[in-house]
């Protein structure tokens, strides 16, 4: 009986010691491969226990964790899910000036629409035909998911002058002041788990109006699209006046037919594609 009791106490002692060792604090170093350890620290720091400790080693881009094994395992699972290669997004941009007639022909009824990839080829051909449209610029940029990119199609225009007199020669020198006008676009794409792309856009357009003052208009919008689809972002509208002149047969004498007024709008076509 005493022998059995001794064995029971011995087994209990061994098991208790094993459980105690399993519940001791351990040290684990996680080297972050594809990102910055500091943002990762902010994400997982709340997963440690009250007795646990966590720090960042900037030299090795690593997280140093001292905690119980179950907490370390949970922290490791989160790091492995987050420390993955960011997906790259390709953005094709076409900046155009179009008339209301083009919008009717293309079937674009509002300033912000999404065109499926299988329909955009028709719209693009219509844009490049030059009929009721003018392509100002085309470009392609690539950026990582959650990394901003800036697109600009600008020119330097003379905004004013500075007149300075040279004291030795009593001559005036005129120095022009330049200002950038045109279109800017800040893009922030984010690839979602379902394969869609959330695109945050801040387009702006600047130019000289009839009053000679430099005006800038800007907006902020967010669109969720499938990879390969095209967003249409409306810009600044303006009136375009033309004077039609026709000549008499054989004489070539021009006759004015009066001014025609047509509404033009700046549109940006952005095609966002996950670059596998």
MODALIN-V113527 format. One record per helix or strand. SS is the DSSP state (@ for helix, = for strand). FROM is the first residue (numbers start at 1). TO is the last residue. If there is no record, write none. Layout:
BEGIN
SS/FROM/TO
SS/FROM/TO
END
This chain:
BEGIN
@/2/22
=/25/31
@/37/47
=/53/57
=/62/68
@/69/82
=/88/99
@/100/106
=/112/115
@/117/128
=/133/144
=/148/166
=/171/191
=/196/208
=/214/218
=/221/226
=/230/247
=/254/275
END
